[in-house]
């Protein structure tokens, strides 16, 4: 296996999107303190696409863009641009500059550019871009975090979920040429999820991060799964069902496979509804008739696509019913 098979960027993007507040609290606590978290941050995926599409660099790569509010109560857009680098890139400072000024140019809002550097070079620490001559210069600075700077002992003591993400990243990098060692670390980090007191959703989400990032060949993956199964049997309290784990191991294959098919034909709406019902019945047994009726009455294909992914992580039938209610009301 080559290093390219390890999924860094996409894994980081997803976990940042799901746990944005925890991300800032872990990596940028000084920024976290200045944000009014009573107002929910808004992801700006469409705006980010417009910004990156305007870039003239060969690599059009950026991660997350959010709208947040400060504690002073002003309804002012602050666009926080997050970019995760997993290897050295000489054009990285230029790209950070381009995305920063394009965001400001399009929306006329102050832009905070943040970067997580996950490469293996201790000396590569770009934090600015500058061009010009003499006194006529343009300089743009951005904040960076270097993952190599984190001490393992501190990560082990930190309960923030991004401590696990950083550990998975570092050990994936360190075991590129030793996959047997990677399997051991993958097992140890997965076991931590059960021991740290995370809630069910956090365990499922972090397991997915570890599994997708720390890719293994089939024989070592089988060994890893055997250890997880044995550990759960000893605890007599499995927190991940087989269907949940299999979904994570296939990179959420359940949701992706169905999601790709949704919308191609009208008749597939019924198929998607049946998949949702079957997955819920697999986890919770017989479903209330009113919930079955509600699911079968959903006409919105996009909503069905979102709901089928939720079947993996919800804790109860009631929680799933509430999700339907919230999503339905949010689109009215």
Protein Blocks (a to p, Z undefined) as FASTA:
>chain_A
ZZklpcfklmmmmmmmmmmmlmmmmmmmmlmmmpcfkbccdddfklmmmmmmmpcbfblc
dfbdcddddfkopacdddddddddfbdcfklmmmmmmmmmmmmmmnopacddddddfbfb
fklccfbdcedehjlccddddddddfklpcfklmmmpmbfklmmmmmmmmmmmmmmmmkl
mmmmmmmmmmmmmmnopafklmmmmmmmmmmmmgcdfklmmmmmmmmmmmmmmnopafbd
fklmmmmmnoomlmmmmmmmgojamklmmmmmmmmmmmmmmmnopadfklmmmmmmpmbl
klmmmmmmmmmmmcbfklmmmmmmmmmmmmZZ
